[in-house]
Amino acid sequence: MAEHTLQSIAFPTLDEAQIARLSECTAAVPRTFQDGQTLFAVGERNMKFFVVKSGEVEIVDYSGDEPKTLTVHRKGQFTGDVSHLTGTPAVVSAIARGPCEVVEISRDALRRVLNQCPDLSDVILQAFIARRQLLRQSADFTGLRVIGSRYSADTLRIRDFLAKNRVLFTWVDVETDPEVDRLLKQFGITEADTPVVACGHRLMLRNPSNGQLADTIGIRQPLEKTVYDLAVVGAGPAGLAAAVYGASEGLGTVVLEQTGPGGQAGSSMRIENYLGFPTGLTGSDLAGRAVLQANKFGAHLSVPTPVNRLEFDKAYPVLRLEGGDTVAAKCLLIASGAEYRRLGVEGCERYEGTGVYYAATPSEAQMCRGALVVLVGGGNSAGQAAVFLAGHARKVLLLIRGHDLYKNMSSYLARRIEQSANIELLCNATIRRMYGDGHLTAVEIVNNKTGEERTVETPAVFSFIGAVPRTDWLPAEIERDAKPGAGKVAALDRSAAAVSAGDQPPRRVCRGGCARCLRQARCLGRGRGRDGSPVCA
Ligand SMILES: Cc1cc2nc3c(=O)[nH]c(=O)nc-3n(C[C@H](O)[C@H](O)[C@H](O)COP(=O)(O)OP(=O)(O)OC[C@H]3O[C@@H](n4cnc5c(N)ncnc54)[C@H](O)[C@@H]3O)c2cc1C
């Protein structure tokens, strides 16, 4: 989207009639603020939504070295961004400039408007999405700072966690960033203390776990002590679709996700075969939009919340979470998907996160700019990754076990690879060994037909060699298939209240956890569909 279009979508001006409607359909409160008073401050949760009736409200970013004015809202304009829907803390502050009159609307009331007034909803939601996009694109906005080495697996884990959860942050690479000495001194730490997470002038955490990080920056939503109508395990595309359909049908819906929304799709830089997106979109955008949609309908998304075990209490499934908490629901949707198979190469484990990667997103691409990288795999995910990495690396060596790129890859992708000047295809090729010193420096490649060997210097190997289902947390009595997407997971014997979707399709449930299936789920508290048959038959 052109920059000026994005700006005008991000900062629309509501007319008198729209402001009057907003005031009518919410418990809107007229308020006045004096010069310098804070309407909401960075880090605040559940901040109110404000429409300016007169005067000016300045939006200030305090995350960098100096405070910066991002924009000034005037008559008819409104504050806020996606945090209103996701319940995450404000990333900026809003301060009155001169005396100003505003209309104040609570978060719950705003959600009602978004559900009940489609015309206002479109303007407000599009503005929220565009504002985040502008911040994400801005070279001036710092957000959180992650200071750590490109050769540290924990640094990559923290960056990956923040990126998946769409937290705005800047990575300071201790190996290359010219600012690093000044920042280490400013925070009173040494390189040995990294990775660290800081905000503005405040050092927040040293090498935090994902859970500590989420709790400190306020992105983990507390779970309610209730029996939910629908619990969904996994926030990949299937889990998010189920959350949208479930919540929009009025079901009390909770989604429990161990890392971040998006699942495997979240690591795709260009999805082109999803219906309705003719120009393609990134998996991260898809997930971000789905999360907003689910939140809009009132679904509760809890991240990071790994589910360790499934038990049954009479007819109800009970999910046991890391840390001992439990979540009970009348219906459980298993959408824990699949994870990428590890490369079974000598020395590989040592370099995971420090040279061996299972995703190709901007986080990984930043580390291989200008380098030769090796990519293993012949499916679509490998093809997408190769095309994406070719835009960042000097050269991509693509290794496939067979001799025909078209065998497992869509032809549009295979053609793009053939046309890319800096992707070299090596057929009948596998990696035999990996070398390095703390981090990966080289790999030995062998041709399986001729036995010919070749050693290539590289800082990065990307592996996309198929997936295995994530079903290790399920009890033994739940029958499952060894292959994801094979269509034979039968999870309905012990209780008709557990069904699965997505890359773990059960025998009788649709792939997306569709509205019809979930509507029937309302009956699942009694264990059977309305007609007495197992659900979704
Ligand atoms: C790089 C790449 C590119 C791709 N490109 C395309 C494409 O262009 N078009 C296409 O159609 N498909 C594509 N795919 C495949 C597509 O992404 C998957 O089919 C899809 O993501 C499956 O969705 P899912 O929700 O079933 O599972 P997943 O995406 O695997 O999501 C499962 C989620 O469950 C979570 N989870 C797992 N276990 C637990 C637990 N115990 N507790 C809590 N949470 C848990 C995981 O963290 C994950 O977020 C691509 C895949 C990859 C990796």
The ligand as a MOL file (V3000), in Angstrom:
LIG
                    3D

  0  0  0     0  0            999 V3000
M  V30 BEGIN CTAB
M  V30 COUNTS 53 58 0 0 0
M  V30 BEGIN ATOM
M  V30 1 C 7.3080 -22.1400 5.4890 0
M  V30 2 C 5.9220 -22.6810 5.2600 0
M  V30 3 C 5.1810 -22.2330 4.1840 0
M  V30 4 C 3.8920 -22.7060 3.9510 0
M  V30 5 N 3.1920 -22.2140 2.9040 0
M  V30 6 C 1.9320 -22.6200 2.6840 0
M  V30 7 C 1.1670 -22.0720 1.6090 0
M  V30 8 O 1.6290 -21.2090 0.8790 0
M  V30 9 N -0.0950 -22.5200 1.4500 0
M  V30 10 C -0.6390 -23.4740 2.2680 0
M  V30 11 O -1.8030 -23.8460 2.0740 0
M  V30 12 N 0.0690 -24.0200 3.2790 0
M  V30 13 C 1.3240 -23.6140 3.5020 0
M  V30 14 N 2.0550 -24.1720 4.5170 0
M  V30 15 C 1.4260 -25.2040 5.3340 0
M  V30 16 C 0.4850 -24.5440 6.3430 0
M  V30 17 O 1.1980 -23.5470 7.0250 0
M  V30 18 C -0.0440 -25.5850 7.3180 0
M  V30 19 O -0.8150 -26.5200 6.6000 0
M  V30 20 C -0.9020 -24.9140 8.3740 0
M  V30 21 O -0.1240 -23.9940 9.1210 0
M  V30 22 C -1.4760 -25.9510 9.3100 0
M  V30 23 O -2.2440 -25.2740 10.2370 0
M  V30 24 P -2.6380 -25.8970 11.6390 0
M  V30 25 O -3.3420 -24.8150 12.3710 0
M  V30 26 O -3.3190 -27.1870 11.4570 0
M  V30 27 O -1.2590 -26.2710 12.3840 0
M  V30 28 P 0.0590 -25.4540 12.6760 0
M  V30 29 O 0.2540 -24.3690 11.7070 0
M  V30 30 O 1.1260 -26.4730 12.8200 0
M  V30 31 O -0.2270 -24.7730 14.0950 0
M  V30 32 C -0.2680 -25.5320 15.2780 0
M  V30 33 C -0.1230 -24.5850 16.4620 0
M  V30 34 O -0.3250 -25.3210 17.6500 0
M  V30 35 C 0.6250 -24.9350 18.6330 0
M  V30 36 N 0.8000 -26.0590 19.5660 0
M  V30 37 C 1.3130 -27.2870 19.2950 0
M  V30 38 N 1.2900 -28.0700 20.3960 0
M  V30 39 C 0.7560 -27.3090 21.3720 0
M  V30 40 C 0.4840 -27.5490 22.7600 0
M  V30 41 N 0.7180 -28.7460 23.3410 0
M  V30 42 N -0.0280 -26.5380 23.4990 0
M  V30 43 C -0.3210 -25.3230 22.9370 0
M  V30 44 N -0.0710 -25.0530 21.6300 0
M  V30 45 C 0.4420 -26.0270 20.8640 0
M  V30 46 C 1.8700 -24.6260 17.8140 0
M  V30 47 O 2.7640 -23.7710 18.5230 0
M  V30 48 C 1.2740 -23.9780 16.5630 0
M  V30 49 O 1.1750 -22.5860 16.7110 0
M  V30 50 C 3.3400 -23.7040 4.7890 0
M  V30 51 C 4.0920 -24.1800 5.8730 0
M  V30 52 C 5.3610 -23.6650 6.1130 0
M  V30 53 C 6.1400 -24.1510 7.2870 0
M  V30 END ATOM
M  V30 BEGIN BOND
M  V30 1 1 1 2
M  V30 2 1 2 3
M  V30 3 2 2 52
M  V30 4 2 3 4
M  V30 5 1 4 5
M  V30 6 1 4 50
M  V30 7 2 5 6
M  V30 8 1 6 7
M  V30 9 1 6 13
M  V30 10 2 7 8
M  V30 11 1 7 9
M  V30 12 1 9 10
M  V30 13 2 10 11
M  V30 14 1 10 12
M  V30 15 2 12 13
M  V30 16 1 13 14
M  V30 17 1 14 15
M  V30 18 1 14 50
M  V30 19 1 15 16
M  V30 20 1 16 17
M  V30 21 1 16 18
M  V30 22 1 18 19
M  V30 23 1 18 20
M  V30 24 1 20 21
M  V30 25 1 20 22
M  V30 26 1 22 23
M  V30 27 1 23 24
M  V30 28 2 24 25
M  V30 29 1 24 26
M  V30 30 1 24 27
M  V30 31 1 27 28
M  V30 32 2 28 29
M  V30 33 1 28 30
M  V30 34 1 28 31
M  V30 35 1 31 32
M  V30 36 1 32 33
M  V30 37 1 33 34
M  V30 38 1 33 48
M  V30 39 1 34 35
M  V30 40 1 35 36
M  V30 41 1 35 46
M  V30 42 1 36 37
M  V30 43 1 36 45
M  V30 44 2 37 38
M  V30 45 1 38 39
M  V30 46 1 39 40
M  V30 47 2 39 45
M  V30 48 1 40 41
M  V30 49 2 40 42
M  V30 50 1 42 43
M  V30 51 2 43 44
M  V30 52 1 44 45
M  V30 53 1 46 47
M  V30 54 1 46 48
M  V30 55 1 48 49
M  V30 56 2 50 51
M  V30 57 1 51 52
M  V30 58 1 52 53
M  V30 END BOND
M  V30 END CTAB
M  END
